[in-house]
Amino acid sequence: MNTMEERKELIRAAAAKMGKLTYGGETQKVDTPRMQLQRQSPKLASLEEAIKGSGLCNGMTISFHHHFRGGDKVINMVVAKLSEMGYRNLHLASSSLIDVHEPLIEHIKNGVITKISTSGLRGELAKAISHGLMEEPVVFRSHGARGSAIASGELHIDVAFIGASSADALGNACGYSRSENAKSICGSLGYALPDAQYADKVVILTDDIVDYPNTPCSISERYVDYVVEVESVGDSSKIASGAIRDTKNPRDILLAEQAAKVIINSGYFNDGFSIQTGSGGASLAAVKFIRESMIERGIKASFALGGITAHMVKMHEEGLIDRLIDVQSFDKVAAESLKDDPKHQEVSSNEYASADEPGSAVHYLDIVILSALEVDTQFNVNVLVGSDGIIRGAIGGHPDTAADSALSIIVCPLLRGRIPCVVDEVTTLITPGSTVDVVVTEYGIAVNPRRPELAVRLAKAGLKVVDIHELAQRAKRVIGDAAPLPFGNKVVGIVMNRDGSVMDVIKNIEE
């Protein structure tokens, strides 16, 4: 047996070989109560302190997420503080921007924000930009393309400001809370996860700092630089707002029933199939009809993907859907389910829909039901720009899911009031027709000529299969030829494809 001196010599030799110091023989035990330790976190800061500490400079890129949707308070709060602190010429890279972000108009006018990258624009902000508010065109990317651009460095984020429903003082953050003090929940933080992973600096804003390790968490403290406690990050009651809606419209219900029949007779409605539904009323309503057929036939789905709703949660709880893969919780029921159910899992936008991620969930998707503002006779789809030329929507995961799913179904009426939805050429190309399989309208179902076997199956099932040109002509017979839009010569938007190429441009609408 070695003597103590011999052991010490062996320890010194091992330490020298590893380039380490030897143990000195004493360890200081920290006798600090848990509460005090949490509150002594060096990451806790005011918003102004966090901004200064992040090293943010004029001309840099800041990012946000939109998981609180119409209830979001973070973007307006942070940009107002940046304006107050004198920042200018910033690039705002948000996963989407909606009606509640109207105050950004003034911050664009005063030069705080001079560039925007996003998936969508709505409301007065979108209208102002459509009329030429900004000198730099807005860059639009799908959710999957945004994740890819962040990961590759094409969209480099200097400082990410992430609203979280809860966080501990070191920055472990979630879109829900396990504490009794929970104020705001949004569920999945999927669109913010690439920002947290790749941004140079990350600031978590929360209205619920918990006094225990906030695990399991959506965002690990290892990515977080600052934690800012604020009065409120969002209004949870407004998550299910805007495009997210149930419908009682008879036409939407008819469209939903037809879409369900397409799925049931497509050849893909088999035990273990996977599905995603878009945010439109008809596509969400289709889930109810699909559920009835699943029960009747004894069919179960392997997973449901994308924006998860209360309907999907109910089907999961009934055993009809095995797993829920959630990039965005579309209502409070889904947000609570994500907190409590181990088979309801959050994924980042990269894991959801990136074309560059071999394991992204869309690569395994069988069926997707999507809405549209316009579809043209080449099956191209527009979900971003209205027939009046005003930006009023979001790309979302539309082109991602259409491209990678086995069966992509577009559900839209032939007309919305006096506005045709099936046209000769879409106002703005968002989803290429080569990735669209079926268009469902109340006057018939058009099948892409690339999928003749699908047309045969649907016709044999007794569904009314029509040529998409017939639908466009029918719309024209009702409303006539539309007058040309008063587009100007200024490019106000650039639409990116999933592969990083430029898909289309959006010109300004003249007053």
Summary of the structure (lengths in Angstrom):
residues: 511
radius of gyration: 25.5
end to end distance: 93.0
largest distance: 101.2
contacts: 1874
relative contact order: 0.12
helix: 33%
strand: 24%
